C-alpha cells in the first residue's frame, strides 16, 4: 500500500482564517451590543429566577457584565474543545486496548485531535487564573470566614476539595498526564509507519491501557471541577458519566465528519462504506446513551423533589432565558440523530451522516452551555453574537491544529499490523 499524504492547502487555510476573523468580529460586536444594552440586560428577571438566585449559591457582585459573559463563553469552549481532543485520544486508545483492527485506516484523524490538548490546557489554566472569581462562586474567601455575613457552611465543608490551589493542581496534573500519554502513543504510532512489525503496536497498547485507566478516573473528577463546581451547592452522582457521554458522542461526531470530508476531497481511499457504517453506529448508539443518562439524572431529582437538589433544574426549566434551550436538548441530541440514523442505509450515506454529525456537534455544545452558563450568569445568560463569535474562534483554531498535524504524517497508517484485516472489513 502506498503512503497517502494530506495536503493542507492555502485555500483551506484561508477559509479557516476567514472563520477566525468572522469569529473575532462577532465577538467584538457582541461586546459592543452588551455595553450598549442591546443584549437585553435591562429585562427584569422572573420572580422564580430571583428565587433561584437567592437559594442557589447567590450572586457575587451585582449584575453580570460583558466581561463576565466573555469569560463564560471562553470557559464553555475550553471545556468543549478539550473534550473533543480527549475523545480523539480515547478513541485511538480504545482501539488498541480492545485489539480492534477495523479502525486502522482512520486512526490518524482522532490522533490529530489530540494535539489540541496542550493548547487547550494552557487556555483553560490561563482563563481560570484570570477569571476564577467570575466563573466559580466558591473561590471567594469571605465564604469561609465564619465572622462574615456571607459565610457559607456548605462550601466550608467542601473546602478541602474546592480550594484554589488544589483545583489548579488537579487541572495541571490532568493535562500533563493526558498530554504525555498522548505524545507517547503518537510517537510509536509514527514509528510504526517507519519500521512496521508488532513492536510499536504493543508499545501503543501499553500506553493506551494506562491512558484509559487514568481517563476513567479523571474524566469524572475533571467534570466535577470544571462543570459541576459552577453550581457548588448542587451535586449529582451521575454527573461524571453524563459529561463523558456528551464528550464522547460529540467527539465521535467530529471524527466521523472529518473522515467524511476527507473522503469528499479524495483522501482515505481505503475507508469503505463498512467503516463509515461502524462510525455511524457509534454516533447513533452513544446518542441513545447520552439520552439515557440525561433522563436518568433528571428523573432522580424529579421523584425525590428535594428543593436543594431540584433547584438545578428549576434554574434551567423555569427561567425564560434557558428553558427553550433546555427543552430543545433532547430533540437536537436524541430525536434527530435517532430517527435520522436509525436505518442501515442512513449510516452508509455520507451526506446524511454529515448532517447528523453537525447537528450533534451543535447540540452538545448547547449541552455544555446549559451545564455552565446558568450557574455563572444567573438570569443574564443567552446565546448571541459573543457566544457564536468565541465558538468560531475556537473552532477555527482547533481545525487549524488538527489539519496541520494531519499534513505532517501519512494519512493512513499503512504499516499497521491489522491493516489487511481493516481492508477486508465487512458488516
Secondary structure, 3 states (H helix, E strand, C coil): CCCCECCCCHHHHHHHHHHHHHHHHHHHHHHHHHHHCCCCCCCCCCHHHHHHHHHCCCCCCCCCCHHHHHHHHHHHHHHHHHHHHHHHHHHHHHHHHCCCCHHHHHHHHHHHHCCHHHHHHHHHHHHHHHHHHHHCHHHCHHHHCCCCCCCCHHHHHCCCCCCHHHHHHHHHHHHHHHHHHHHHHHHHHHHHHHHCCCHHHHHHHHHHHHHHHHHHHHHHHHHHHHCHHHHCCCCCCCHHHHHHHHHHHHHHHHHHHHHHHHHHCCCCCCCCHHHHHHHHHHHHHHHHHHHHHHHHHHHHHHHHCCHHHHHHHHHHHCCCCCHHHHHHHHHHHHHHHHHHCCCCHHHHCHHHHHHHHHHHHHHHHHHHHHHHHHHHHHHHCCCCHHHHHHHHHHHHHHHHHHHHHHCCCECCCCCCCCHHHHHCCCC
